[in-house]
Each structure stands twice: as C-alpha cells, then as structure tokens.
Amino acid sequence: MTEIKNINKKSLANIIALVYGFIGFFIAIILAISTMANIVLQKDFSGSVILVTLFNIGAGLLLGVLSAVLTAMIGWVMGYVMAGIYNWFASKAGGIKVELAEIDAVKKENETITNN
C-alpha cells in the first residue's frame, strides 16, 4: 500500500487546464452548431443560407477557441488551488492510500487462475 502525500501543483493544474479547455471548446462548437441550425430552420435571417451558415461556422470556431482558452485558464487556477488544498490536508490527516500491483505479477496471477 502506498500513499499520495504530495501532488505537484503545476502538474495537476496543467492536466485540469487541458481537460477544461477541450470541454469548453466542444461545448462552444455544439452551441454554435445548434444556434446555426435553429436560425436556418426558423428562417430567422435575411440573406442567403450559405452566408448565414459560413458566418455561424466562423463565429462558432472563434467562440470555441475563446471558450477553450478561458476554461483552460480557469481550470489551471482550479487545479493549482486544488493541489494546494490536497497537500495541506494530506500533511495534516494523511494522504490517499493506493494499492499498486506490478503488471507482471498480475499477469502471472491471471495465468495461474486460468491454468487451474
């Protein structure tokens, strides 16, 4: 049994920022596509459908990039703060206990079980 006593703040912040960035990008793209579909289906525009579609695709990509950057920055700060909070609590109450197994040992156990 091993114990996680300390989490590198920058490492966790970078991972959380990547996850939040991807989520923010895809949510913004989905919102842009659904807005574009809603506008086209309701014919709530003046001009050609192609221009409205191209405009919304461009706006959606811009919104996706801006959302990804913003959510990544928020995620980085949150990851950094969460690692700091975890490290403080782990120093006072102990860290998370994790049981790790070697891959070779697990394979041998599985082979022994299957052979019997």
Summary of the structure (lengths in Angstrom):
residues: 116
radius of gyration: 23.9
end to end distance: 28.0
largest distance: 74.4
contacts: 306
relative contact order: 0.21
helix: 79%
strand: 5%
